[in-house]
Amino acid sequence: MTTSRSEELLVGAMALLVVLPWIAWTVQRGLREGRLPIGRSYVLRDERRGAFNALLGLYAVFALLAVYIAFDLLLGFKLKDAI
């Protein structure tokens, strides 16, 4: 199944303009309040520093992945073919 260029642009724009700011907002709020959401609960920095840092790292990985997907779709790098 193939996708058209307009579909790739739409998904890339959504990743860049919706998903990435949402992740950044979640991390910023989590660092300010000392708790990061996971599912319907939170990991508190004061109670579980290791788990908080691991979750913060996962959020960073997901943000980088969203940037990778957005640029791949918007600019047509076709990096998925190289993998």
N, C-alpha and C positions, 0 to 999 in steps of 0.2 A: 504494500500500500504506500503510495507516495503522498506527500503533502505539497501544497502550493506555496509559493514564496510569501503570499499574503498571510497564510496561516503561521508560517515561521516568524514573520515580523510581529504578528499579534501576540504569540506566545512569548517571544523575546521581550517585547515591550511590557507585557504583564510581569515577567520575571524581574525586570529592571525597575519598573515603576510601582509595583505593588508588593511583591514578595521581599525584595531587598530592604525597602524602608520599614516594612513590618518587622523583619528580623532585627534591624538596627534599633527600632523603637523598643522592642522587647528587651534587648540587651541593655540599652540605656536605662530603662526603667528598672530592670533587675539589679543593675549595679547601684543605682541610687537608693533603692529600697532594701537591698541586701537579700533578695530572693528572686529566683528564676522559675518560671512555670515549666512544669513537665506534666502533660496531661491535664487533669483537673486539680492537681495539687502543686505545691511549690517546694523547691529545695532552698533551705535557708543557709546563708553564708556563715552565720555564727554557729549553727549546729553541725553542719557537715561541709567543711571547707573543701575537702577533696572532691566530693560529689558536685559541689557548686562549680569548682574550677573545671571539672570534666565536662559538665553541662555547658559551661561557657565556651569551652573549646569546641564542642559539637555545634553550638550556634555559629561559631566562627567558620567552621568547615562548611556548614550549610549556606552561609552567606557567600563564601567563595564559590561554592558550587552553583548558586543562583547567578552570580556574575559570569561564570564560565558559560552557563547555558544561555544567558541573555546575549552575550557577545557572539557566541557561536551562531545563534539563530539570527541576530540582527545583522551581523557583518558577513555571514556566510563562510566562516572559516572551514567548515566541514571537518572539524577535529574528531568527530565521532568515527569517521572513516579511517583515521590514522590509528585508532586504538585497536 
